[in-house]
């Protein structure tokens, strides 16, 4: 399951942020929780520099399939924390996980004549390295 996470931040000149020329440093930690916010495993960082007084819109694609064992019925909360000012936190509402399922499929077992016919009807499928049913 993939989430497109977007957030924005105005690059103000405040203490705690490194300034280089006309740019201010930013560094965010993106975390997730699947237990109602009790635990927040670290997952992704977004960092760099942007022009002072500009409003930056950040985009991060999060592939939770690779981070956790997803199942339908699970709820996920995403959180963005400003590492340079840790009291600045933004959290999403609880997001329901809906896994894509194949709901309509028809499979027929038909003899493909790839080897001599037997006396029994085809009743199943096997994988023999050529990915055929």
C-alpha positions as CSV (number, residue, x, y, z in Angstrom):
1,X,0.0,0.0,0.0
2,X,1.4,3.4,-1.0
3,X,0.6,6.7,0.6
4,X,1.3,10.1,-1.0
5,X,2.1,12.3,1.9
6,X,2.2,16.1,1.3
7,X,3.0,18.8,3.8
8,X,4.1,22.4,3.7
9,X,6.4,24.6,5.7
10,X,7.3,28.3,5.5
11,X,11.0,28.7,5.7
12,X,11.3,31.3,8.4
13,X,14.6,32.5,9.9
14,X,14.5,31.1,13.5
15,X,17.1,29.9,15.9
16,X,17.8,26.2,15.6
17,X,17.9,26.3,11.8
18,X,21.1,26.6,9.9
19,X,21.2,29.4,7.4
20,X,23.4,29.3,4.3
21,X,23.2,32.4,2.1
22,X,19.5,32.9,1.4
23,X,18.5,29.4,2.2
24,X,17.4,27.7,5.4
25,X,18.0,24.1,6.4
26,X,15.1,21.7,6.9
27,X,15.1,18.1,8.1
28,X,11.9,16.1,8.7
29,X,11.4,12.6,10.1
30,X,8.4,10.7,8.6
31,X,7.2,8.0,10.9
32,X,4.1,5.7,10.9
33,X,2.1,3.9,13.6
34,X,-0.2,0.9,13.1
35,X,-1.1,0.6,16.8
36,X,-3.0,3.8,17.4
37,X,0.1,6.0,18.0
38,X,1.7,3.9,20.8
39,X,4.9,3.2,18.8
40,X,6.4,5.2,15.9
41,X,9.2,3.3,14.1
42,X,11.5,5.5,12.2
43,X,11.1,5.2,8.5
44,X,12.1,8.1,6.2
45,X,13.9,11.4,6.2
46,X,13.5,14.5,4.0
47,X,16.2,17.1,4.3
48,X,17.8,19.9,2.4
49,X,17.8,23.7,2.0
50,X,15.1,26.1,0.7
51,X,14.9,29.8,0.2
52,X,14.1,31.9,3.3
53,X,10.5,33.1,3.5
54,X,9.4,30.7,0.8
55,X,6.6,28.2,1.5
56,X,7.7,24.8,0.4
57,X,5.4,22.0,-0.4
58,X,6.9,18.6,0.3
59,X,5.9,15.3,-1.3
60,X,6.9,11.9,-0.1
61,X,5.7,8.5,-1.5
62,X,5.6,6.0,1.3
63,X,5.5,2.3,0.5
64,X,4.2,0.7,3.6
65,X,4.2,-2.8,2.1
66,X,7.9,-2.9,2.5
67,X,7.8,-1.5,6.1
68,X,5.1,-3.6,7.7
69,X,2.9,-6.6,7.4
70,X,-0.2,-4.9,6.1
71,X,-3.7,-6.4,6.3
72,X,-7.2,-5.1,5.5
73,X,-8.8,-3.6,8.7
74,X,-5.5,-2.2,9.9
75,X,-5.3,1.6,10.5
76,X,-2.1,3.6,9.9
77,X,-1.2,7.1,11.2
78,X,1.6,9.1,9.5
79,X,3.5,11.8,11.3
80,X,6.0,14.4,10.2
81,X,8.4,15.8,12.8
82,X,10.7,18.8,12.3
83,X,14.0,17.3,13.6
84,X,15.5,20.7,14.0
85,X,12.6,21.9,16.1
86,X,11.1,18.7,17.6
87,X,8.1,20.4,19.1
88,X,6.8,21.0,15.5
89,X,4.8,17.8,14.7
90,X,2.0,17.2,12.2
91,X,0.0,14.0,12.3
92,X,-2.6,12.5,10.0
93,X,-5.9,11.1,11.0
94,X,-6.1,7.4,11.2
95,X,-6.0,6.0,7.7
96,X,-7.7,2.7,6.9
97,X,-5.7,0.1,5.0
98,X,-7.6,-1.3,2.0
99,X,-5.6,-3.8,0.1
100,X,-6.3,-4.3,-3.5
101,X,-7.9,-7.7,-4.1
102,X,-8.7,-9.6,-7.2
103,X,-12.4,-9.9,-6.9
104,X,-13.4,-11.3,-10.3
105,X,-11.3,-13.9,-11.9
106,X,-12.0,-17.0,-13.9
107,X,-9.5,-19.8,-14.3
108,X,-10.1,-22.8,-16.4
109,X,-7.8,-25.8,-16.3
110,X,-7.4,-26.9,-19.9
111,X,-4.9,-29.4,-21.2
112,X,-2.1,-27.6,-23.1
113,X,-0.7,-30.7,-24.7
114,X,2.8,-29.8,-23.5
115,X,3.3,-33.5,-22.7
116,X,1.4,-36.6,-23.5
117,X,-2.2,-36.7,-22.3
118,X,-3.0,-38.9,-19.2
119,X,-6.1,-40.8,-18.5
120,X,-7.3,-38.3,-15.8
121,X,-8.8,-34.9,-16.2
122,X,-6.7,-31.9,-15.2
123,X,-7.7,-31.0,-11.6
124,X,-5.0,-28.6,-10.4
125,X,-2.1,-26.4,-11.3
126,X,1.6,-26.6,-10.5
127,X,4.6,-24.3,-11.1
128,X,7.4,-25.9,-13.0
129,X,9.5,-22.9,-13.7
130,X,7.7,-21.7,-16.8
131,X,4.9,-19.9,-15.0
132,X,1.9,-21.6,-16.5
133,X,-1.3,-22.9,-15.0
